[in-house]
Amino acid sequence: MARTAASDDPPPPPDGAFRCFGDGSTLYRDYHDREWGRPVTGERELLERVCLEGFQSGLSWLTILRKREAFRAAFRAFEPEALARMGPDDVTRLMGDAGIVRNRRKIEAAIANGRATLELRERGAGLPELVWSFRSAPRPAPDAWTDVPAVTPASAALSVELRRHGFRFVGPTTTYALMQACGLVNDHLAGCVVRDDVEVEQRRVGAVGRAS
């Protein structure tokens, strides 16, 4: 099941608990505790993550988090049908929107990703099924960030498949970040306060993003 509502959020960990990241920012801490690594299986939610990971390329994820509501407003909540209808006039308008990352190629990529999502759906597969078909087998918890890869064979293969279907800004490093964020792998460090909880949530999800 997709994580779509605040009522789905897990309770916050106790104060003083060890976190992989996020202690320097309330926004980043909440993202770590409530979102990163927890399964995302809804079409719209996955499309949003694909687009935002593309916008993050070359920037910090905290920058994207701070602009996330502006991105949602600018890109029509990342609803595939609405996003796919956007055209050159919208690109020009968004290039003047200070609330988002004003990069023409990334803006055009987000629109293309909306169209690619619709085409996948029309073929009877769907973005969730495609993404989750590259789910990786569980592996031991990393002890440090140096143990976490930037690219894996699965992320490289997912990148190729997404590009084949018309998605843009989905290189293998970006797709691995997507896999980490959306629960296809669990890269919370050993001892992280939410790692075990994230592991439980991931085990409940079937191979193509359907709850078991």
FIKOLZA-1660 file (N, C-alpha, C; in steps of 0.1 Angstrom, whole numbers, plus 5000, padded with zeros to 4 digits):
% residues 212
   i   px   py   pz ch aa at
   1 5008 4988 5000  A  M  N
   1 5000 5000 5000  A  M CA
   1 5009 5012 5000  A  M  C
   2 5005 5022 4992  A  A  N
   2 5013 5035 4992  A  A CA
   2 5012 5043 5005  A  A  C
   3 5022 5050 5008  A  R  N
   3 5022 5058 5020  A  R CA
   3 5017 5072 5015  A  R  C
   4 5004 5075 5018  A  T  N
   4 4998 5087 5012  A  T CA
   4 4993 5097 5022  A  T  C
   5 4991 5093 5035  A  A  N
   5 4984 5101 5044  A  A CA
   5 4993 5102 5057  A  A  C
   6 4991 5114 5064  A  A  N
   6 4998 5116 5077  A  A CA
   6 4995 5105 5087  A  A  C
   7 4982 5099 5086  A  S  N
   7 4978 5089 5096  A  S CA
   7 4986 5076 5094  A  S  C
   8 4993 5075 5082  A  D  N
   8 5001 5063 5079  A  D CA
   8 5015 5064 5085  A  D  C
   9 5018 5076 5090  A  D  N
   9 5032 5079 5095  A  D CA
   9 5035 5071 5107  A  D  C
  10 5047 5066 5109  A  P  N
  10 5051 5059 5121  A  P CA
  10 5053 5069 5132  A  P  C
  11 5052 5065 5145  A  P  N
  11 5055 5074 5156  A  P CA
  11 5069 5078 5156  A  P  C
  12 5072 5090 5161  A  P  N
  12 5086 5095 5161  A  P CA
  12 5095 5086 5171  A  P  C
  13 5108 5084 5167  A  P  N
  13 5116 5077 5177  A  P CA
  13 5119 5085 5189  A  P  C
  14 5124 5079 5200  A  P  N
  14 5127 5087 5212  A  P CA
  14 5138 5097 5209  A  P  C
  15 5138 5108 5217  A  D  N
  15 5148 5118 5216  A  D CA
  15 5162 5112 5220  A  D  C
  16 5172 5116 5213  A  G  N
  16 5185 5111 5216  A  G CA
  16 5189 5098 5209  A  G  C
  17 5180 5093 5201  A  A  N
  17 5182 5080 5194  A  A CA
  17 5192 5083 5182  A  A  C
  18 5200 5072 5179  A  F  N
  18 5209 5073 5168  A  F CA
  18 5202 5073 5155  A  F  C
  19 5205 5083 5146  A  R  N
  19 5200 5083 5133  A  R CA
  19 5211 5083 5123  A  R  C
  20 5208 5078 5111  A  C  N
  20 5218 5078 5100  A  C CA
  20 5221 5092 5096  A  C  C
  21 5211 5100 5095  A  F  N
  21 5212 5114 5091  A  F CA
  21 5200 5122 5096  A  F  C
  22 5201 5135 5095  A  G  N
  22 5190 5143 5097  A  G CA
  22 5190 5151 5110  A  G  C
  23 5199 5149 5119  A  D  N
  23 5199 5155 5132  A  D CA
  23 5201 5170 5132  A  D  C
  24 5206 5175 5121  A  G  N
  24 5208 5190 5120  A  G CA
  24 5197 5198 5115  A  G  C
  25 5186 5191 5111  A  S  N
  25 5174 5198 5106  A  S CA
  25 5161 5191 5109  A  S  C
  26 5152 5198 5114  A  T  N
  26 5139 5191 5118  A  T CA
  26 5133 5185 5105  A  T  C
  27 5133 5192 5094  A  L  N
  27 5127 5187 5082  A  L CA
  27 5134 5175 5077  A  L  C
  28 5147 5175 5078  A  Y  N
  28 5155 5163 5073  A  Y CA
  28 5154 5152 5083  A  Y  C
  29 5153 5155 5096  A  R  N
  29 5151 5144 5106  A  R CA
  29 5138 5137 5104  A  R  C
  30 5127 5145 5101  A  D  N
  30 5114 5139 5099  A  D CA
  30 5114 5130 5086  A  D  C
  31 5121 5135 5076  A  Y  N
  31 5122 5127 5064  A  Y CA
  31 5129 5114 5067  A  Y  C
  32 5140 5114 5074  A  H  N
  32 5147 5102 5078  A  H CA
  32 5138 5093 5086  A  H  C
  33 5131 5098 5096  A  D  N
  33 5123 5090 5105  A  D CA
  33 5110 5084 5098  A  D  C
  34 5104 5092 5090  A  R  N
  34 5090 5088 5085  A  R CA
  34 5090 5084 5070  A  R  C
  35 5100 5087 5062  A  E  N
  35 5099 5084 5048  A  E CA
  35 5110 5076 5042  A  E  C
  36 5123 5079 5045  A  W  N
  36 5134 5073 5037  A  W CA
  36 5135 5058 5040  A  W  C
  37 5134 5050 5030  A  G  N
  37 5135 5036 5031  A  G CA
  37 5121 5029 5033  A  G  C
  38 5111 5037 5036  A  R  N
  38 5098 5031 5038  A  R CA
  38 5091 5029 5024  A  R  C
  39 5085 5018 5022  A  P  N
  39 5080 5014 5008  A  P CA
  39 5070 5025 5002  A  P  C
  40 5073 5029 4990  A  V  N
  40 5064 5038 4982  A  V CA
  40 5060 5030 4970  A  V  C
  41 5047 5027 4969  A  T  N
  41 5042 5018 4958  A  T CA
  41 5031 5024 4950  A  T  C
  42 5026 5036 4953  A  G  N
  42 5016 5042 4945  A  G CA
  42 5022 5049 4933  A  G  C
  43 5014 5049 4922  A  E  N
  43 5019 5054 4909  A  E CA
  43 5023 5069 4911  A  E  C
  44 5014 5077 4916  A  R  N
  44 5016 5092 4917  A  R CA
  44 5028 5094 4926  A  R  C
  45 5028 5087 4937  A  E  N
  45 5039 5089 4947  A  E CA
  45 5053 5085 4941  A  E  C
  46 5053 5074 4933  A  L  N
  46 5066 5070 4927  A  L CA
  46 5070 5080 4916  A  L  C
  47 5060 5085 4908  A  L  N
  47 5063 5095 4898  A  L CA
  47 5069 5107 4905  A  L  C
  48 5063 5112 4916  A  E  N
  48 5069 5123 4923  A  E CA
  48 5083 5121 4927  A  E  C
  49 5086 5109 4932  A  R  N
  49 5100 5106 4937  A  R CA
  49 5109 5105 4925  A  R  C
  50 5105 5099 4914  A  V  N
  50 5114 5099 4902  A  V CA
  50 5117 5113 4898  A  V  C
  51 5107 5122 4897  A  C  N
  51 5110 5135 4893  A  C CA
  51 5119 5143 4902  A  C  C
  52 5116 5142 4915  A  L  N
  52 5123 5149 4925  A  L CA
  52 5138 5144 4926  A  L  C
  53 5140 5131 4925  A  E  N
  53 5154 5126 4925  A  E CA
  53 5161 5132 4913  A  E  C
  54 5154 5134 4902  A  G  N
  54 5161 5140 4890  A  G CA
  54 5164 5154 4893  A  G  C
  55 5155 5162 4899  A  F  N
  55 5158 5176 4902  A  F CA
  55 5169 5177 4912  A  F  C
  56 5171 5166 4921  A  Q  N
  56 5181 5167 4931  A  Q CA
  56 5195 5165 4925  A  Q  C
  57 5197 5160 4913  A  S  N
  57 5210 5158 4907  A  S CA
  57 5218 5170 4908  A  S  C
  58 5230 5169 4915  A  G  N
  58 5239 5180 4916  A  G CA
  58 5236 5189 4928  A  G  C
  59 5225 5186 4935  A  L  N
  59 5221 5195 4946  A  L CA
  59 5219 5186 4959  A  L  C
  60 5217 5192 4970  A  S  N
  60 5214 5184 4982  A  S CA
  60 5200 5180 4983  A  S  C
  61 5197 5169 4989  A  W  N
  61 5183 5165 4991  A  W CA
  61 5175 5174 5000  A  W  C
  62 5182 5180 5009  A  L  N
  62 5176 5190 5018  A  L CA
  62 5170 5201 5010  A  L  C
  63 5177 5206 5000  A  T  N
  63 5173 5217 4991  A  T CA
  63 5159 5213 4985  A  T  C
  64 5158 5200 4980  A  I  N
  64 5146 5195 4974  A  I CA
  64 5135 5194 4984  A  I  C
  65 5138 5189 4996  A  L  N
  65 5128 5189 5006  A  L CA
  65 5122 5202 5010  A  L  C
  66 5130 5212 5010  A  R  N
  66 5125 5226 5014  A  R CA
  66 5116 5231 5003  A  R  C
  67 5118 5226 4991  A  K  N
  67 5110 5231 4979  A  K CA
  67 5099 5222 4975  A  K  C
  68 5097 5211 4983  A  R  N
  68 5088 5200 4978  A  R CA
  68 5074 5205 4976  A  R  C
  69 5069 5213 4985  A  E  N
  69 5055 5218 4983  A  E CA
  69 5054 5227 4971  A  E  C
  70 5064 5235 4969  A  A  N
  70 5064 5243 4957  A  A CA
  70 5065 5235 4944  A  A  C
  71 5072 5224 4944  A  F  N
  71 5073 5214 4933  A  F CA
  71 5059 5208 4931  A  F  C
  72 5052 5204 4941  A  R  N
  72 5039 5198 4940  A  R CA
  72 5029 5208 4934  A  R  C
  73 5030 5221 4938  A  A  N
  73 5021 5231 4932  A  A CA
  73 5024 5233 4918  A  A  C
  74 5037 5234 4915  A  A  N
  74 5042 5237 4901  A  A CA
  74 5038 5226 4891  A  A  C
  75 5039 5213 4896  A  F  N
  75 5038 5202 4887  A  F CA
  75 5025 5194 4890  A  F  C
  76 5015 5202 4894  A  R  N
  76 5001 5197 4895  A  R CA
  76 5000 5184 4903  A  R  C
  77 5007 5184 4915  A  A  N
  77 5007 5173 4924  A  A CA
  77 5013 5160 4918  A  A  C
  78 5020 5161 4907  A  F  N
  78 5026 5150 4900  A  F CA
  78 5015 5139 4896  A  F  C
  79 5003 5144 4894  A  E  N
  79 4993 5135 4888  A  E CA
  79 4997 5133 4874  A  E  C
  80 4998 5120 4870  A  P  N
  80 5004 5118 4856  A  P CA
  80 4996 5124 4845  A  P  C
  81 4983 5124 4845  A  E  N
  81 4975 5130 4835  A  E CA
  81 4977 5145 4834  A  E  C
  82 4977 5151 4845  A  A  N
  82 4979 5166 4845  A  A CA
  82 4993 5170 4841  A  A  C
  83 5003 5162 4846  A  L  N
  83 5016 5165 4842  A  L CA
  83 5019 5163 4828  A  L  C
  84 5013 5153 4822  A  A  N
  84 5015 5150 4808  A  A CA
  84 5009 5160 4799  A  A  C
  85 4999 5168 4804  A  R  N
  85 4993 5178 4795  A  R CA
  85 5001 5191 4795  A  R  C
  86 5011 5192 4803  A  M  N
  86 5019 5204 4803  A  M CA
  86 5027 5205 4791  A  M  C
  87 5030 5218 4786  A  G  N
  87 5037 5220 4774  A  G CA
  87 5047 5231 4774  A  G  C
  88 5051 5236 4763  A  P  N
  88 5062 5247 4762  A  P CA
  88 5058 5259 4770  A  P  C
  89 5046 5263 4770  A  D  N
  89 5042 5275 4778  A  D CA
  89 5044 5273 4793  A  D  C
  90 5041 5261 4797  A  D  N
  90 5043 5258 4811  A  D CA
  90 5058 5258 4815  A  D  C
  91 5066 5252 4806  A  V  N
  91 5080 5252 4808  A  V CA
  91 5085 5267 4810  A  V  C
  92 5081 5275 4801  A  T  N
  92 5085 5290 4802  A  T CA
  92 5081 5296 4815  A  T  C
  93 5068 5293 4819  A  R  N
  93 5063 5298 4831  A  R CA
  93 5071 5293 4843  A  R  C
  94 5074 5280 4843  A  L  N
  94 5081 5274 4855  A  L CA
  94 5096 5279 4856  A  L  C
  95 5101 5283 4844  A  M  N
  95 5115 5289 4845  A  M CA
  95 5115 5302 4853  A  M  C
  96 5104 5308 4855  A  G  N
  96 5103 5320 4863  A  G CA
  96 5098 5317 4877  A  G  C
  97 5096 5305 4881  A  D  N
  97 5091 5301 4894  A  D CA
  97 5103 5299 4904  A  D  C
  98 5105 5309 4913  A  A  N
  98 5116 5308 4922  A  A CA
  98 5115 5298 4933  A  A  C
  99 5103 5292 4934  A  G  N
  99 5101 5282 4944  A  G CA
  99 5106 5268 4941  A  G  C
 100 5110 5266 4928  A  I  N
 100 5115 5253 4924  A  I CA
 100 5129 5254 4918  A  I  C
 101 5135 5243 4914  A  V  N
 101 5148 5244 4908  A  V CA
 101 5146 5247 4893  A  V  C
 102 5150 5259 4889  A  R  N
 102 5148 5264 4875  A  R CA
 102 5158 5259 4865  A  R  C
 103 5157 5247 4862  A  N  N
 103 5165 5240 4852  A  N CA
 103 5157 5235 4841  A  N  C
 104 5158 5241 4829  A  R  N
 104 5149 5237 4818  A  R CA
 104 5149 5222 4815  A  R  C
 105 5160 5216 4814  A  R  N
 105 5161 5202 4811  A  R CA
 105 5154 5194 4821  A  R  C
 106 5155 5197 4834  A  K  N
 106 5149 5190 4844  A  K CA
 106 5134 5192 4844  A  K  C
 107 5129 5204 4841  A  I  N
 107 5115 5207 4840  A  I CA
 107 5109 5199 4829  A  I  C
 108 5116 5199 4817  A  E  N
 108 5111 5191 4806  A  E CA
 108 5111 5176 4809  A  E  C
 109 5121 5172 4816  A  A  N
 109 5122 5158 4820  A  A CA
 109 5110 5154 4829  A  A  C
 110 5106 5162 4838  A  A  N
 110 5094 5159 4847  A  A CA
 110 5082 5157 4838  A  A  C
 111 5080 5166 4829  A  I  N
 111 5068 5165 4820  A  I CA
 111 5069 5152 4812  A  I  C
 112 5081 5149 4806  A  A  N
 112 5083 5136 4799  A  A CA
 112 5080 5124 4808  A  A  C
 113 5084 5125 4820  A  N  N
 113 5082 5114 4829  A  N CA
 113 5067 5111 4832  A  N  C
 114 5059 5122 4832  A  G  N
 114 5045 5121 4834  A  G CA
 114 5039 5113 4822  A  G  C
 115 5043 5117 4810  A  R  N
 115 5039 5110 4798  A  R CA
 115 5043 5096 4797  A  R  C
 116 5055 5093 4801  A  A  N
 116 5060 5079 4801  A  A CA
 116 5052 5071 4811  A  A  C
 117 5049 5077 4822  A  T  N
 117 5041 5069 4832  A  T CA
 117 5027 5065 4826  A  T  C
 118 5021 5074 4819  A  L  N
 118 5008 5071 4813  A  L CA
 118 5010 5060 4802  A  L  C
 119 5020 5061 4795  A  E  N
 119 5023 5051 4784  A  E CA
 119 5025 5037 4790  A  E  C
 120 5032 5037 4802  A  L  N
 120 5034 5024 4809  A  L CA
 120 5021 5018 4813  A  L  C
 121 5012 5027 4819  A  R  N
 121 4999 5022 4824  A  R CA
 121 4991 5017 4812  A  R  C
 122 4991 5024 4801  A  E  N
 122 4983 5019 4789  A  E CA
 122 4988 5006 4784  A  E  C
 123 5001 5003 4786  A  R  N
 123 5006 4990 4781  A  R CA
 123 5003 4979 4791  A  R  C
 124 4996 4982 4802  A  G  N
 124 4992 4972 4812  A  G CA
 124 5002 4968 4822  A  G  C
 125 5013 4975 4823  A  A  N
 125 5023 4973 4833  A  A CA
 125 5022 4983 4845  A  A  C
 126 5027 4994 4843  A  G  N
 126 5026 5005 4853  A  G CA
 126 5040 5008 4859  A  G  C
 127 5041 5020 4864  A  L  N
 127 5054 5024 4870  A  L CA
 127 5057 5017 4883  A  L  C
 128 5047 5014 4892  A  P  N
 128 5051 5007 4904  A  P CA
 128 5056 4993 4900  A  P  C
 129 5049 4986 4891  A  E  N
 129 5054 4972 4887  A  E CA
 129 5068 4973 4881  A  E  C
 130 5071 4982 4873  A  L  N
 130 5084 4983 4867  A  L CA
 130 5094 4986 4878  A  L  C
 131 5092 4996 4886  A  V  N
 131 5102 4999 4896  A  V CA
 131 5105 4988 4906  A  V  C
 132 5094 4982 4911  A  W  N
 132 5095 4972 4921  A  W CA
 132 5100 4958 4915  A  W  C
 133 5100 4957 4902  A  S  N
 133 5106 4944 4897  A  S CA
 133 5121 4944 4898  A  S  C
 134 5127 4955 4902  A  F  N
 134 5141 4956 4904  A  F CA
 134 5145 4956 4919  A  F  C
 135 5136 4952 4927  A  R  N
 135 5138 4951 4942  A  R CA
 135 5150 4942 4944  A  R  C
 136 5159 4947 4953  A  S  N
 136 5171 4939 4956  A  S CA
 136 5169 4930 4968  A  S  C
 137 5176 4919 4969  A  A  N
 137 5176 4910 4980  A  A CA
 137 5181 4916 4992  A  A  C
 138 5176 4913 5004  A  P  N
 138 5182 4919 5016  A  P CA
 138 5196 4916 5018  A  P  C
 139 5204 4926 5024  A  R  N
 139 5218 4924 5027  A  R CA
 139 5221 4929 5041  A  R  C
 140 5232 4926 5046  A  P  N
 140 5235 4930 5060  A  P CA
 140 5235 4945 5061  A  P  C
 141 5232 4950 5073  A  A  N
 141 5231 4964 5075  A  A CA
 141 5245 4970 5074  A  A  C
 142 5246 4981 5067  A  P  N
 142 5259 4988 5065  A  P CA
 142 5263 4994 5079  A  P  C
 143 5276 4994 5082  A  D  N
 143 5281 4999 5094  A  D CA
 143 5284 5014 5093  A  D  C
 144 5287 5019 5081  A  A  N
 144 5291 5033 5078  A  A CA
 144 5287 5036 5064  A  A  C
 145 5286 5049 5061  A  W  N
 145 5282 5053 5047  A  W CA
 145 5292 5048 5036  A  W  C
 146 5304 5046 5041  A  T  N
 146 5314 5040 5031  A  T CA
 146 5310 5026 5026  A  T  C
 147 5302 5019 5034  A  D  N
 147 5297 5006 5030  A  D CA
 147 5285 5006 5021  A  D  C
 148 5280 5018 5018  A  V  N
 148 5268 5019 5010  A  V CA
 148 5272 5023 4996  A  V  C
 149 5268 5015 4986  A  P  N
 149 5272 5018 4972  A  P CA
 149 5264 5030 4966  A  P  C
 150 5270 5036 4956  A  A  N
 150 5263 5047 4949  A  A CA
 150 5255 5041 4937  A  A  C
 151 5259 5030 4932  A  V  N
 151 5253 5023 4921  A  V CA
 151 5254 5008 4923  A  V  C
 152 5243 5001 4919  A  T  N
 152 5243 4987 4920  A  T CA
 152 5239 4981 4906  A  T  C
 153 5242 4968 4903  A  P  N
 153 5237 4963 4891  A  P CA
 153 5222 4965 4889  A  P  C
 154 5214 4964 4900  A  A  N
 154 5200 4966 4899  A  A CA
 154 5196 4980 4895  A  A  C
 155 5203 4990 4901  A  S  N
 155 5200 5004 4898  A  S CA
 155 5204 5007 4883  A  S  C
 156 5215 5001 4879  A  A  N
 156 5219 5003 4865  A  A CA
 156 5209 4997 4855  A  A  C
 157 5204 4985 4859  A  A  N
 157 5194 4979 4850  A  A CA
 157 5181 4987 4850  A  A  C
 158 5177 4992 4862  A  L  N
 158 5165 5000 4863  A  L CA
 158 5166 5012 4855  A  L  C
 159 5178 5018 4855  A  S  N
 159 5180 5030 4847  A  S CA
 159 5178 5028 4833  A  S  C
 160 5184 5017 4828  A  V  N
 160 5182 5013 4814  A  V CA
 160 5167 5011 4810  A  V  C
 161 5160 5005 4819  A  E  N
 161 5146 5002 4816  A  E CA
 161 5138 5014 4816  A  E  C
 162 5140 5023 4826  A  L  N
 162 5132 5036 4826  A  L CA
 162 5135 5044 4814  A  L  C
 163 5148 5045 4810  A  R  N
 163 5151 5053 4798  A  R CA
 163 5145 5047 4786  A  R  C
 164 5144 5034 4785  A  R  N
 164 5138 5027 4774  A  R CA
 164 5123 5031 4772  A  R  C
 165 5117 5033 4783  A  H  N
 165 5103 5037 4783  A  H CA
 165 5101 5052 4783  A  H  C
 166 5111 5060 4781  A  G  N
 166 5110 5074 4779  A  G CA
 166 5112 5083 4791  A  G  C
 167 5116 5077 4802  A  F  N
 167 5119 5086 4814  A  F CA
 167 5133 5092 4812  A  F  C
 168 5134 5104 4818  A  R  N
 168 5146 5112 4817  A  R CA
 168 5152 5115 4831  A  R  C
 169 5165 5119 4831  A  F  N
 169 5172 5121 4844  A  F CA
 169 5170 5110 4854  A  F  C
 170 5173 5098 4848  A  V  N
 170 5172 5086 4856  A  V CA
 170 5185 5077 4854  A  V  C
 171 5196 5083 4856  A  G  N
 171 5209 5076 4855  A  G CA
 171 5210 5066 4867  A  G  C
 172 5220 5057 4867  A  P  N
 172 5221 5047 4877  A  P CA
 172 5223 5052 4891  A  P  C
 173 5230 5063 4893  A  T  N
 173 5231 5068 4906  A  T CA
 173 5218 5074 4911  A  T  C
 174 5211 5081 4902  A  T  N
 174 5198 5086 4906  A  T CA
 174 5188 5075 4909  A  T  C
 175 5188 5064 4901  A  T  N
 175 5179 5053 4904  A  T CA
 175 5182 5046 4916  A  T  C
 176 5195 5045 4920  A  Y  N
 176 5198 5039 4933  A  Y CA
 176 5193 5048 4944  A  Y  C
 177 5194 5061 4943  A  A  N
 177 5188 5070 4953  A  A CA
 177 5173 5067 4954  A  A  C
 178 5167 5065 4943  A  L  N
 178 5153 5062 4943  A  L CA
 178 5150 5049 4950  A  L  C
 179 5158 5039 4947  A  M  N
 179 5156 5026 4954  A  M CA
 179 5157 5027 4969  A  M  C
 180 5167 5035 4973  A  Q  N
 180 5169 5037 4988  A  Q CA
 180 5157 5044 4994  A  Q  C
 181 5153 5055 4987  A  A  N
 181 5142 5063 4993  A  A CA
 181 5129 5056 4993  A  A  C
 182 5126 5048 4983  A  C  N
 182 5113 5042 4982  A  C CA
 182 5112 5028 4987  A  C  C
 183 5122 5023 4994  A  G  N
 183 5121 5010 5001  A  G CA
 183 5124 4998 4994  A  G  C
 184 5131 4999 4982  A  L  N
 184 5135 4987 4975  A  L CA
 184 5148 4981 4982  A  L  C
 185 5155 4989 4989  A  V  N
 185 5166 4984 4997  A  V CA
 185 5165 4991 5011  A  V  C
 186 5172 4986 5020  A  N  N
 186 5173 4992 5034  A  N CA
 186 5187 4996 5037  A  N  C
 187 5190 5008 5035  A  D  N
 187 5204 5013 5037  A  D CA
 187 5205 5021 5050  A  D  C
 188 5195 5021 5059  A  H  N
 188 5197 5026 5072  A  H CA
 188 5209 5019 5078  A  H  C
 189 5218 5026 5085  A  L  N
 189 5230 5020 5091  A  L CA
 189 5226 5011 5103  A  L  C
 190 5235 5002 5105  A  A  N
 190 5234 4994 5117  A  A CA
 190 5232 5002 5130  A  A  C
 191 5222 4999 5138  A  G  N
 191 5220 5007 5150  A  G CA
 191 5211 5018 5148  A  G  C
 192 5207 5022 5136  A  C  N
 192 5198 5033 5134  A  C CA
 192 5185 5030 5140  A  C  C
 193 5179 5040 5146  A  V  N
 193 5167 5038 5154  A  V CA
 193 5155 5033 5146  A  V  C
 194 5155 5036 5133  A  V  N
 194 5143 5031 5125  A  V CA
 194 5146 5019 5116  A  V  C
 195 5158 5015 5116  A  R  N
 195 5162 5004 5106  A  R CA
 195 5153 4992 5108  A  R  C
 196 5151 4987 5120  A  D  N
 196 5143 4975 5121  A  D CA
 196 5128 4977 5117  A  D  C
 197 5123 4988 5120  A  D  N
 197 5109 4992 5116  A  D CA
 197 5108 4992 5101  A  D  C
 198 5118 4998 5095  A  V  N
 198 5118 4999 5080  A  V CA
 198 5119 4985 5074  A  V  C
 199 5127 4977 5080  A  E  N
 199 5128 4963 5075  A  E CA
 199 5115 4956 5076  A  E  C
 200 5108 4957 5086  A  V  N
 200 5094 4951 5088  A  V CA
 200 5085 4956 5077  A  V  C
 201 5085 4969 5074  A  E  N
 201 5076 4974 5064  A  E CA
 201 5080 4969 5050  A  E  C
 202 5093 4968 5047  A  Q  N
 202 5097 4963 5034  A  Q CA
 202 5093 4949 5032  A  Q  C
 203 5093 4941 5043  A  R  N
 203 5090 4926 5041  A  R CA
 203 5075 4925 5038  A  R  C
 204 5067 4934 5042  A  R  N
 204 5053 4933 5039  A  R CA
 204 5049 4936 5025  A  R  C
 205 5058 4941 5017  A  V  N
 205 5055 4945 5003  A  V CA
 205 5059 4933 4994  A  V  C
 206 5049 4930 4984  A  G  N
 206 5052 4920 4974  A  G CA
 206 5062 4924 4964  A  G  C
 207 5065 4916 4955  A  A  N
 207 5076 4918 4945  A  A CA
 207 5073 4929 4936  A  A  C
 208 5060 4933 4933  A  V  N
 208 5057 4943 4924  A  V CA
 208 5050 4955 4931  A  V  C
 209 5052 4956 4943  A  G  N
 209 5047 4968 4950  A  G CA
 209 5033 4966 4956  A  G  C
 210 5028 4954 4957  A  R  N
 210 5015 4951 4963  A  R CA
 210 5017 4946 4977  A  R  C
 211 5009 4950 4986  A  A  N
 211 5011 4946 5000  A  A CA
 211 5008 4931 5001  A  A  C
 212 5016 4924 5008  A  S  N
 212 5014 4909 5010  A  S CA
 212 5003 4906 5019  A  S  C
% end
